[in-house]
């Protein structure tokens, strides 16, 4: 189930600019395990999962990262100190061991059966 909230408006505004593709991925370089990453990057790979509209790739997710973030909620948080997209409610993340700001996570051991 997709839940958009207020975050869909900033995302649409960003993606309406020419040659903007938002890449979402999980990087395994953080102290807590994985870091959620969002960046503008037009270099697409053949195996990327692509969300397209009118022959334009809006969002690309590499297949490995998708395994770690599938079922999550993408939220846009507008706060005094920052405005940013964040992954929340990740069913693949452990309830323990992630950072308190929500930028990184450990994998749930039950994910591997």
Residue pairs with C-beta under 8 A, 6 or more apart in sequence:
3 73
3 75
5 75
5 76
6 76
6 78
7 74
7 75
7 76
7 77
7 85
8 76
9 76
10 76
10 83
10 85
11 22
11 76
11 85
14 20
14 22
14 40
15 21
15 22
15 58
15 59
19 42
20 40
20 42
21 40
21 41
21 42
21 44
21 57
21 58
21 59
21 60
22 38
22 39
22 40
22 58
22 59
22 60
23 37
23 38
23 39
23 40
23 41
23 59
23 60
23 61
24 36
24 37
24 38
24 59
24 60
24 61
24 65
24 69
24 74
25 37
25 61
25 62
25 65
26 34
26 35
26 36
26 37
26 64
26 65
26 68
26 69
27 34
27 35
27 37
28 34
29 35
30 99
30 103
30 104
31 99
31 104
32 97
32 98
32 99
32 104
32 105
32 106
33 97
33 98
33 104
33 105
33 106
33 107
34 68
34 104
34 105
34 106
34 107
35 103
35 104
36 69
36 86
36 87
36 103
36 104
36 105
38 84
38 85
41 60
44 50
44 57
44 60
45 60
45 62
47 62
47 63
48 60
48 61
48 62
48 63
49 60
49 61
49 62
49 63
49 66
50 57
50 59
50 60
51 57
51 58
51 59
51 60
52 58
61 69
67 92
68 90
68 92
68 107
69 87
69 90
69 92
70 92
71 90
71 91
71 92
72 87
72 88
72 89
72 90
72 91
72 92
73 87
73 88
73 89
74 85
74 86
74 87
74 88
75 85
75 86
75 87
75 88
76 83
76 84
76 85
76 86
77 83
77 84
77 85
77 86
86 102
86 103
87 102
88 102
90 105
91 108
92 107
92 108
92 111
93 105
93 106
93 107
93 108
94 105
94 106
94 107
94 108
94 109
95 108
96 106
97 105
97 106
98 104
98 105
98 106
99 105
